[in-house]
């Protein structure tokens, strides 16, 4: 039912078969990993006391694993580990799509809905690597320009690994759909792209160093 | 245990008591609604067949209600209605926070985690109003410049109302925290704000009208 570990595709399986607008669905690792690499905040879904929770949190990807972290008392991470399966969703919003009919309005987006298991990362060396992966996923190469975590900081941090078991990407792009009878209607129609970018860095009062070039030119992988 | 309907606060109750970094938590309607009004894509969390799902979807707010819609066969909306309680989370990412220590890196964000019940909107007039609320939430005043939904389009659309029972907002802003012993370290530290804006609208081939001024100057309420 699930793919072998080296399968090119991560779906469709029981949780990820996209039923509606299935031409928007992608199951190959490339499409899925590209979206996961461009995003850096995911929405973690888990069940605690019978209620579904959705908590936003930063992450880093290595291969088919997403690392998540929080304080050692972090509720979401502690509860996630008690779930047989949790979900992690990453959504990038690319624009508004305005049609001549209310019905065909849409949003351009790229999203990954994934399901998998959460396990603790407890070995100190693995924990360091996982935290580096998260930091460098969010700010490329940043780990070489900071003080690494101390022993007590490592102890105060809970790290978990989320192994993707199945996933689907959904991508909507391009202009609006119209009903043939609406084409002549005298309304504006088209797309309004959303631009998402880093603006000028603001140094803290303690910042002793000129802005490193890599931070001045920061951009997400896909942009 | 839950607030009266006119209470100023929507928490903290059993699901929303923010335990960690509770100085970042807000429970008043103003803080919560402001974030809900600036966002327009939420992450809906529900349980289906024992598994937690997180699905991104557009929404519109009226008072303490969020309206969600989808195709009549929409899996997430159908399953959500079977849940006693679902969650809706909205997250706005405002910037990266770079500290001199790996440990104190952070993300500036504003998020709302809310819990409530989902009920179908079936009355045709209510359905029309709910769909208008969603459309105008995403693109202000757009409903007056489109063809309204036909009877068959209304039938093909499932609309649900999510009533917020409890909610918390979490806001992190400002520069990095530093340990006193790190202040002298020779690393760059500060914030890198994320700018999120509409870029130039792209008319479709069928667009017969000049760009309306209100679309040329589109911005989210909070910006």
Interface residues (C-beta under 8 A of the other chain):
Chain A: X15 X19 X20 X40 X41 X43 X44 X45 X46 X47 X50 X51 X52 X53 X54 X55 X56 X58 X70 X71 X73 X74 X75 X83 X84 X85 X86 X87 X88 X89 X91 X93 X96 X98 X99 X100 X101 X102 X103 X105 X107 X109 X111 X113 X115 X131 X132 X135 X138 X139 X142 X143 X145 X146 X147 X148 X149 X150 X153 X157 X175 X176 X178 X182 X183 X184 X185 X186 X187 X188 X189 X190 X191 X192 X193 X194 X195 X196 X197 X198 X199 X200 X201 X202 X203 X204 X205 X206 X207 X208 X209 X210 X211 X212 X215 X218
Chain B: X15 X19 X20 X40 X41 X43 X44 X45 X46 X47 X50 X51 X52 X53 X54 X55 X56 X58 X70 X71 X73 X74 X75 X83 X84 X85 X86 X87 X88 X89 X91 X93 X96 X98 X99 X100 X101 X102 X103 X105 X107 X109 X111 X113 X115 X131 X132 X135 X138 X139 X142 X143 X145 X146 X147 X148 X149 X150 X153 X157 X175 X176 X178 X182 X183 X184 X185 X186 X187 X188 X189 X190 X191 X192 X193 X194 X195 X196 X197 X198 X199 X200 X201 X202 X203 X204 X205 X206 X207 X208 X209 X210 X211 X212 X215 X218
